[in-house]
């Protein structure tokens, strides 16, 4: 099932490119070229299957609001798929602190979304 809207793909490729973990990072030209390639992905909402994900991406004047439905296929640049997959939920656990008390510690993360490349 392909879900396609009327999208200006050139505009999507020209959205600002930033690393979710390090927003000030600058990319090499060859790296940027690969990240801006258009690829078809199948979206999966791992945290709440069946729900729609709607989010804005970009800066004022150069942004796009994406709407992804669980199981839908979308042609988007690689950096948008990487941005979606970077979203995670922390996993917390109570552990002894060595002084007879308990403290809450982050022990990992759980991916919220998956973008599977369609060949």
Phi and psi restraints in degrees (value plus and minus 20) as a CYANA .aco file:
   2 UNK   PHI    -120.2   -80.2
   2 UNK   PSI     104.5   144.5
   3 UNK   PHI    -129.9   -89.9
   3 UNK   PSI      88.2   128.2
   4 UNK   PHI    -145.6  -105.6
   4 UNK   PSI     115.7   155.7
   5 UNK   PHI    -125.3   -85.3
   5 UNK   PSI     151.7   191.7
   6 UNK   PHI     -99.5   -59.5
   6 UNK   PSI      83.5   123.5
   7 UNK   PHI    -141.2  -101.2
   7 UNK   PSI     118.7   158.7
   8 UNK   PHI    -104.4   -64.4
   8 UNK   PSI      78.8   118.8
   9 UNK   PHI     -85.5   -45.5
   9 UNK   PSI     -51.6   -11.6
  10 UNK   PHI     -84.0   -44.0
  10 UNK   PSI     -59.6   -19.6
  11 UNK   PHI     -84.5   -44.5
  11 UNK   PSI     -61.0   -21.0
  12 UNK   PHI     -82.1   -42.1
  12 UNK   PSI     -62.0   -22.0
  13 UNK   PHI     -87.7   -47.7
  13 UNK   PSI     -43.6    -3.6
  14 UNK   PHI    -114.7   -74.7
  14 UNK   PSI     -14.2    25.8
  15 UNK   PHI     -82.9   -42.9
  15 UNK   PSI     133.9   173.9
  16 UNK   PHI     -82.3   -42.3
  16 UNK   PSI     120.3   160.3
  17 UNK   PHI    -124.1   -84.1
  17 UNK   PSI      99.6   139.6
  18 UNK   PHI    -163.6  -123.6
  18 UNK   PSI     131.2   171.2
  19 UNK   PHI    -103.1   -63.1
  19 UNK   PSI     104.1   144.1
  20 UNK   PHI     -81.0   -41.0
  20 UNK   PSI     -48.8    -8.8
  21 UNK   PHI    -107.1   -67.1
  21 UNK   PSI     -44.7    -4.7
  22 UNK   PHI    -165.3  -125.3
  22 UNK   PSI      63.9   103.9
  23 UNK   PHI     -79.7   -39.7
  23 UNK   PSI     -41.0    -1.0
  24 UNK   PHI    -107.4   -67.4
  24 UNK   PSI     -20.8    19.2
  25 UNK   PHI     -85.7   -45.7
  25 UNK   PSI     118.8   158.8
  26 UNK   PHI    -125.4   -85.4
  26 UNK   PSI     119.1   159.1
  27 UNK   PHI    -119.7   -79.7
  27 UNK   PSI     127.8   167.8
  28 UNK   PHI     -91.5   -51.5
  28 UNK   PSI     137.1   177.1
  29 UNK   PHI     -79.4   -39.4
  29 UNK   PSI     -62.5   -22.5
  30 UNK   PHI     -87.0   -47.0
  30 UNK   PSI     -57.7   -17.7
  31 UNK   PHI     -87.0   -47.0
  31 UNK   PSI     -62.1   -22.1
  32 UNK   PHI     -84.8   -44.8
  32 UNK   PSI     -58.2   -18.2
  33 UNK   PHI     -80.0   -40.0
  33 UNK   PSI     -64.0   -24.0
  34 UNK   PHI     -86.9   -46.9
  34 UNK   PSI     -62.3   -22.3
  35 UNK   PHI     -87.8   -47.8
  35 UNK   PSI     -46.3    -6.3
  36 UNK   PHI    -108.7   -68.7
  36 UNK   PSI     -23.1    16.9
  37 UNK   PHI     -83.6   -43.6
  37 UNK   PSI     122.1   162.1
  38 UNK   PHI    -105.1   -65.1
  38 UNK   PSI     109.6   149.6
  39 UNK   PHI    -155.8  -115.8
  39 UNK   PSI     128.0   168.0
  40 UNK   PHI    -111.7   -71.7
  40 UNK   PSI     107.3   147.3
  41 UNK   PHI    -144.5  -104.5
  41 UNK   PSI     133.5   173.5
  42 UNK   PHI    -125.6   -85.6
  42 UNK   PSI     106.1   146.1
  43 UNK   PHI    -110.8   -70.8
  43 UNK   PSI     115.3   155.3
  44 UNK   PHI    -150.2  -110.2
  44 UNK   PSI     111.7   151.7
  45 UNK   PHI    -114.9   -74.9
  45 UNK   PSI      81.6   121.6
  46 UNK   PHI     -96.3   -56.3
  46 UNK   PSI     -52.0   -12.0
  47 UNK   PHI     -97.9   -57.9
  47 UNK   PSI     -62.4   -22.4
  48 UNK   PHI    -155.1  -115.1
  48 UNK   PSI      57.3    97.3
  49 UNK   PHI     -73.6   -33.6
  49 UNK   PSI     118.3   158.3
  50 UNK   PHI      75.0   115.0
  50 UNK   PSI     -38.8     1.2
  51 UNK   PHI    -105.9   -65.9
  51 UNK   PSI     134.0   174.0
  52 UNK   PHI    -105.7   -65.7
  52 UNK   PSI     123.3   163.3
  53 UNK   PHI    -128.4   -88.4
  53 UNK   PSI     103.0   143.0
  54 UNK   PHI    -148.4  -108.4
  54 UNK   PSI     104.4   144.4
  55 UNK   PHI    -172.1  -132.1
  55 UNK   PSI     129.2   169.2
  56 UNK   PHI    -108.2   -68.2
  56 UNK   PSI     127.8   167.8
  57 UNK   PHI    -156.5  -116.5
  57 UNK   PSI     113.1   153.1
  58 UNK   PHI      99.9   139.9
  58 UNK   PSI    -190.0  -150.0
  59 UNK   PHI    -136.1   -96.1
  59 UNK   PSI     146.2   186.2
  60 UNK   PHI     -71.0   -31.0
  60 UNK   PSI     107.4   147.4
  61 UNK   PHI      71.1   111.1
  61 UNK   PSI     -42.5    -2.5
  62 UNK   PHI    -158.2  -118.2
  62 UNK   PSI      49.0    89.0
  63 UNK   PHI    -159.2  -119.2
  63 UNK   PSI     144.3   184.3
  64 UNK   PHI    -160.8  -120.8
  64 UNK   PSI     121.4   161.4
  65 UNK   PHI    -119.7   -79.7
  65 UNK   PSI      97.6   137.6
  66 UNK   PHI    -114.3   -74.3
  66 UNK   PSI     122.1   162.1
  67 UNK   PHI    -150.2  -110.2
  67 UNK   PSI      94.1   134.1
  68 UNK   PHI    -135.0   -95.0
  68 UNK   PSI     111.2   151.2
  69 UNK   PHI    -123.4   -83.4
  69 UNK   PSI     121.4   161.4
  70 UNK   PHI     -74.9   -34.9
  70 UNK   PSI     104.0   144.0
  71 UNK   PHI      69.5   109.5
  71 UNK   PSI     -26.6    13.4
  72 UNK   PHI     -99.1   -59.1
  72 UNK   PSI     134.6   174.6
  73 UNK   PHI    -128.0   -88.0
  73 UNK   PSI     115.5   155.5
  74 UNK   PHI    -157.5  -117.5
  74 UNK   PSI     119.4   159.4
  75 UNK   PHI    -119.7   -79.7
  75 UNK   PSI      91.5   131.5
  76 UNK   PHI    -161.2  -121.2
  76 UNK   PSI     143.0   183.0
  77 UNK   PHI     -87.3   -47.3
  77 UNK   PSI     133.4   173.4
  78 UNK   PHI     -77.8   -37.8
  78 UNK   PSI     -55.6   -15.6
  79 UNK   PHI     -88.5   -48.5
  79 UNK   PSI     -46.3    -6.3
  80 UNK   PHI     -91.4   -51.4
  80 UNK   PSI     -62.8   -22.8
  81 UNK   PHI     -82.4   -42.4
  81 UNK   PSI     -61.2   -21.2
  82 UNK   PHI     -84.4   -44.4
  82 UNK   PSI     -58.1   -18.1
  83 UNK   PHI     -83.0   -43.0
  83 UNK   PSI     -65.3   -25.3
  84 UNK   PHI     -83.5   -43.5
  84 UNK   PSI     -64.6   -24.6
  85 UNK   PHI     -89.6   -49.6
  85 UNK   PSI     -38.3     1.7
  86 UNK   PHI     -96.2   -56.2
  86 UNK   PSI     -33.4     6.6
  87 UNK   PHI     -96.3   -56.3
  87 UNK   PSI     109.4   149.4
  88 UNK   PHI    -165.1  -125.1
  88 UNK   PSI     145.7   185.7
  89 UNK   PHI    -131.6   -91.6
  89 UNK   PSI     111.5   151.5
  90 UNK   PHI     -90.2   -50.2
  90 UNK   PSI     128.4   168.4
  91 UNK   PHI    -127.4   -87.4
  91 UNK   PSI     100.1   140.1
  92 UNK   PHI    -128.1   -88.1
  92 UNK   PSI     130.9   170.9
  93 UNK   PHI    -166.7  -126.7
  93 UNK   PSI     122.5   162.5
  94 UNK   PHI    -106.0   -66.0
  94 UNK   PSI     110.0   150.0
  95 UNK   PHI    -154.1  -114.1
  95 UNK   PSI     130.2   170.2
  96 UNK   PHI     -84.1   -44.1
  96 UNK   PSI     122.5   162.5
  97 UNK   PHI    -118.9   -78.9
  97 UNK   PSI     -15.6    24.4
  98 UNK   PHI      66.9   106.9
  98 UNK   PSI     -23.9    16.1
  99 UNK   PHI    -140.9  -100.9
  99 UNK   PSI       3.9    43.9
 100 UNK   PHI      67.3   107.3
 100 UNK   PSI     -22.7    17.3
 101 UNK   PHI    -129.4   -89.4
 101 UNK   PSI    -198.8  -158.8
 102 UNK   PHI    -141.8  -101.8
 102 UNK   PSI     126.8   166.8
 103 UNK   PHI    -155.9  -115.9
 103 UNK   PSI     131.9   171.9
 104 UNK   PHI    -108.2   -68.2
 104 UNK   PSI     106.8   146.8
 105 UNK   PHI    -146.5  -106.5
 105 UNK   PSI     123.5   163.5
 106 UNK   PHI    -101.0   -61.0
 106 UNK   PSI     103.0   143.0
 107 UNK   PHI    -131.5   -91.5
 107 UNK   PSI     -20.8    19.2
 108 UNK   PHI     144.2   184.2
 108 UNK   PSI    -190.5  -150.5
 109 UNK   PHI    -156.7  -116.7
 109 UNK   PSI     136.9   176.9
 110 UNK   PHI    -144.4  -104.4
 110 UNK   PSI     106.6   146.6
 111 UNK   PHI     -82.7   -42.7
 111 UNK   PSI     119.6   159.6
 112 UNK   PHI    -115.1   -75.1
 112 UNK   PSI     -54.1   -14.1
 113 UNK   PHI    -154.8  -114.8
 113 UNK   PSI     136.3   176.3
 114 UNK   PHI    -154.3  -114.3
 114 UNK   PSI     115.5   155.5
 115 UNK   PHI    -137.2   -97.2
 115 UNK   PSI      84.1   124.1
 116 UNK   PHI    -113.5   -73.5
 116 UNK   PSI     105.5   145.5
 117 UNK   PHI     -88.0   -48.0
 117 UNK   PSI     114.1   154.1
 118 UNK   PHI    -121.8   -81.8
 118 UNK   PSI     107.5   147.5
